Every structure is written in C-alpha cells, then in structure tokens.
Amino acid sequence: VPDYFWDVERGEGNSFRTTMKFPTLIEVTKSTMANLKSMPDCNGKIAVTGFCVGGNTAFLGVARLGADAATSYYGTRLHTFLDEIGNVKRPIILHIAEHDHTYPDEERDKILAAVKKNPLITAHVYKAPHGFASSSIEVEAQALAHKRTFELFDTLK
C-alpha cells in the first residue's frame, strides 16, 4: 500500500484532506507501479485499486500511467477527470456510492453519462454511502464490489 501522505502534515481534525498534494499521489502511484513491475514474481501486468482519494489515482493509473486494469471505489474527484476518459485503453470499474457526500448527485450523473462513451469503463452505483467498502462498511455492497474487482483482476493472471 503506497504512502500517499509521506510529505504532508495532518490538518484540521488530524486529517490529510486539506493538506494532501495531488501531484504526490500521482507520483507515488507511478513509482509503486514501477516497483511492482520490477519484482520477479510479477507477470508484467499491473492492476490498481483505490478507495476515496485513492479511487482517483486508480482511475488515473489506467488513464495516465499505463496500468492494465483498475477499480476505483468512490473516487472523490472523478468528476474532475472526465476529460481523461478518452485516454482509457484498459478496463476500469468504478464503484460509486449512490449519494456520495463528497460531491453532489449532479456530478455523479455527469460521471455516469461520460463513462458510457468508453466501453472499457464499467460503472456500478451502490445504494450505500461513501466508504461502503472501507470505512462505512455496507456488507452486501462491499461483497459485490469486491467480487467484481477480483473478477476483473483475475483476468490479468
């Protein structure tokens, strides 16, 4: 698990939310992918998954960094990367909370409409809150999302 926050101080409420540096997140993802690819046990294929802010870097792992597949769990900024959809040349699954508190429903609808233009991107909307597979566990949604994730990643073996 890459350390996205190695270069930031915790902010208000002991959180990294207001102090994180997004370029660092991308660089850490890129270097982690390169490190994994260099390992002798790696078959040369890299899949990226991420939760919350990591859901954004998972998406960009395919769109910008050459990952072979990705799953994004409730990426908090996906609506700001819609111009990257044409760059996606490998499969991505987006696991989206129906009413994510990190952005308005209108942004969710923009994401869903935009990704329909690329058949390599599959979006699933869950009747569950942001964090349903990590911090606000919703067992059924989590299980279904993980099943879909592992089915995709198994194709890379």
Solvent accessible surface area in square Angstrom, and as a share of the most:
residue,aa,sasa,rsa
1,V,190,1.09
2,P,44,0.27
3,D,87,0.45
4,Y,33,0.13
5,F,52,0.22
6,W,169,0.59
7,D,44,0.23
8,V,21,0.12
9,E,145,0.65
10,R,130,0.47
11,G,22,0.21
12,E,157,0.70
13,G,75,0.72
14,N,99,0.51
15,S,33,0.21
16,F,43,0.18
17,R,179,0.65
18,T,114,0.66
19,T,46,0.27
20,M,34,0.15
21,K,99,0.42
22,F,29,0.12
23,P,104,0.66
24,T,19,0.11
25,L,0,0.00
26,I,24,0.12
27,E,99,0.44
28,V,20,0.11
29,T,5,0.03
30,K,107,0.45
31,S,61,0.39
32,T,37,0.22
33,M,18,0.08
34,A,62,0.48
35,N,88,0.45
36,L,74,0.37
37,K,103,0.43
38,S,87,0.56
39,M,93,0.41
40,P,135,0.85
41,D,145,0.75
42,C,37,0.22
43,N,95,0.49
44,G,31,0.30
45,K,97,0.41
46,I,11,0.05
47,A,37,0.28
48,V,18,0.11
49,T,61,0.36
50,G,7,0.06
51,F,74,0.31
52,C,39,0.23
53,V,18,0.10
54,G,5,0.04
55,G,0,0.00
56,N,0,0.00
57,T,0,0.00
58,A,0,0.00
59,F,6,0.02
60,L,0,0.00
61,G,0,0.00
62,V,9,0.05
63,A,10,0.08
64,R,118,0.43
65,L,42,0.21
66,G,49,0.48
67,A,0,0.00
68,D,20,0.10
69,A,0,0.00
70,A,0,0.00
71,T,0,0.00
72,S,0,0.00
73,Y,2,0.01
74,Y,1,0.00
75,G,0,0.00
76,T,21,0.12
77,R,82,0.30
78,L,6,0.03
79,H,43,0.19
80,T,82,0.48
81,F,22,0.09
82,L,47,0.23
83,D,127,0.66
84,E,16,0.07
85,I,12,0.06
86,G,54,0.52
87,N,74,0.38
88,V,3,0.02
89,K,145,0.61
90,R,107,0.39
91,P,42,0.26
92,I,1,0.00
93,I,18,0.09
94,L,1,0.01
95,H,0,0.00
96,I,0,0.00
97,A,0,0.00
98,E,45,0.20
99,H,115,0.51
100,D,6,0.03
101,H,138,0.62
102,T,53,0.31
103,Y,12,0.05
104,P,76,0.48
105,D,49,0.25
106,E,114,0.51
107,E,39,0.17
108,R,31,0.11
109,D,69,0.36
110,K,109,0.46
111,I,1,0.01
112,L,40,0.20
113,A,61,0.47
114,A,15,0.11
115,V,6,0.03
116,K,166,0.70
117,K,169,0.72
118,N,16,0.08
119,P,129,0.81
120,L,71,0.35
121,I,11,0.06
122,T,61,0.35
123,A,31,0.24
124,H,42,0.19
125,V,65,0.37
126,Y,10,0.04
127,K,174,0.74
128,A,12,0.09
129,P,56,0.35
130,H,17,0.08
131,G,1,0.01
132,F,0,0.00
133,A,7,0.06
134,S,58,0.37
135,S,95,0.61
136,S,48,0.31
137,I,82,0.42
138,E,74,0.33
139,V,109,0.63
140,E,152,0.68
141,A,14,0.11
142,Q,41,0.18
143,A,58,0.45
144,L,75,0.38
145,A,0,0.00
146,H,53,0.24
147,K,117,0.50
148,R,62,0.23
149,T,6,0.03
150,F,123,0.51
151,E,92,0.41
152,L,23,0.11
153,F,37,0.15
154,D,73,0.38
155,T,96,0.56
156,L,26,0.13
157,K,185,0.79
